[in-house]
Amino acid sequence: MGKVGQPKISFFVKFIIAYKVIQYQKRYNLTPRAAWLKFSEHKAFKDLMQEHFKNRAAHLLYNILGGPNIDLYSGNIQDAKINFYKNHIREIIEQFPTLKIYTPKEYKDYLAKIKAIKLSGIGSLRNTLKRVRKS
């Protein structure tokens, strides 16, 4: 038997959300909440939320993807994206405090460094040795 309660968020979804929110924070100089709301406008946001809500009721997904609703009884505006940020995203971002966001230049330098490590030492000779087939 599985555990009772709310299904857990997969690591993939947590990591992508944290990465993109931190990336938007740094790129556009936004607060985490504003970065989350900007990320919710991304074209792949719907697919990510479908992955997150795959084991849950369909109306929860529609609430997140739709705009703010007005409570007819009290007249208050209820925005599911802001509630989702308050209840989940803050905790997700705190789980990845050392997440490094690379600029394109830093990423190219990182790849060059990795390639240089692979091409140095005795292990680099492995690819250059070619064996002759005996016929």
N, C-alpha and C positions, 0 to 999 in steps of 0.2 A: 504494500500500500504506500502511496505517496504521502507527502506532507499536506496537511490541511492549511488552507489560506491562499493568499495571493501568489500567483506564479512569479518566480524570480526572473529578473531581467538577464538575458544572456550577456556574457562578457563582451561579445562582439558589439552589441548595441551600446553597452556602457562605454566602451572604448571610443567608438565613433562619435557618440554624443560629446564626451569629454574633450576629445581632440578638436572637433569642429568648434565647440563653444570657446575653448581656450584660443584657438586660431583666430576666430572672429574678434575676441577680446583684444588680442595683440595687433591685428591688422587694422581694425577700425577704431581702436582706443575706446572700447565700450565697457560697460559694466557687464557682469556675467548674465544678468537678467536680460539686458538689451541684446547681448550677443545670442542668447537662446531665442529671443523673439525674431531676430534677424535670420538665424538658422532655420526657423520654422517657415521662412519664405523660400527656402532652397527647393529646387525641383526634385531632389531625391528624398526630401523629408517625408513624403507620403510613404515611400517604400520602407524607410527605416521604421516609421511608426507602425506599419503593417506587420513588420517583423516583431516589434515589441508587443503588439496587441494580438498576436496570432492565437493565443489560447484564452482570450477574454471575449466579453460580449462586444458585439459589433457597434453598439451605440457609443461605446467609449472612444473608439477610433474616430467616429464621425464628430464627436465633441472636440477632440484635439485638432482635427483638420479644419473644422468650421471656424467661423468667427465667434465673437463674444455673444452670449445670450443674455436677455433681460429677464430677470425673475418677475413674473407677473404679479406675484403677491406683494413683494417688498419693493420692487422697482430697482433693485440692485443689479449691476452688471456682473455677470459671472463669466469669466474667461478661463477655459479649461487649460490653455497653454500656461497662463500665469500660475494656476494651481499646480500643474504638473511640475513647473520649475520649483515651486515652493516645497513640494512634497518629495521630489525625486532628484532633480538635476543638481541642486546644491550638494547633496550627499555624493552623487556620482563624481562631481568635479573634485571634491575633497579626497576621493579614493585615489586620484592620480596626481599627487602634488608635484612629482618630478617629471611629468610628461614634457618632453622636449619637442617644440614645434620648429621645424627647419624652414628657413627661407630657401628659395630655389638655389641660390648660390651656395649656401651652407650644405645643402643636400648633395650638390655636385661634388663639392670638396670631400664630403663624407664618402661618397661612392669611389672617388679617386683614391682615397686613403685605404679603403677596403681592398681595392684592386691591387694597390701597391703591396699590401701585406701578402696577398695571394701569390704575387709574382716574385717574392723574395724567398731566399733559403733553398734548401734541398727539395722541398715539395714542388717548387716551380719547374724542376727538371722532369717531373713525371709526364707532363704533357708533350714535351719535346722529344722524348724517346719514342721511336717508331720501330716496331718489330717487323722483321722481314718474314714473310710467309714462305714456308718450305713447300715446294710442289713436288 
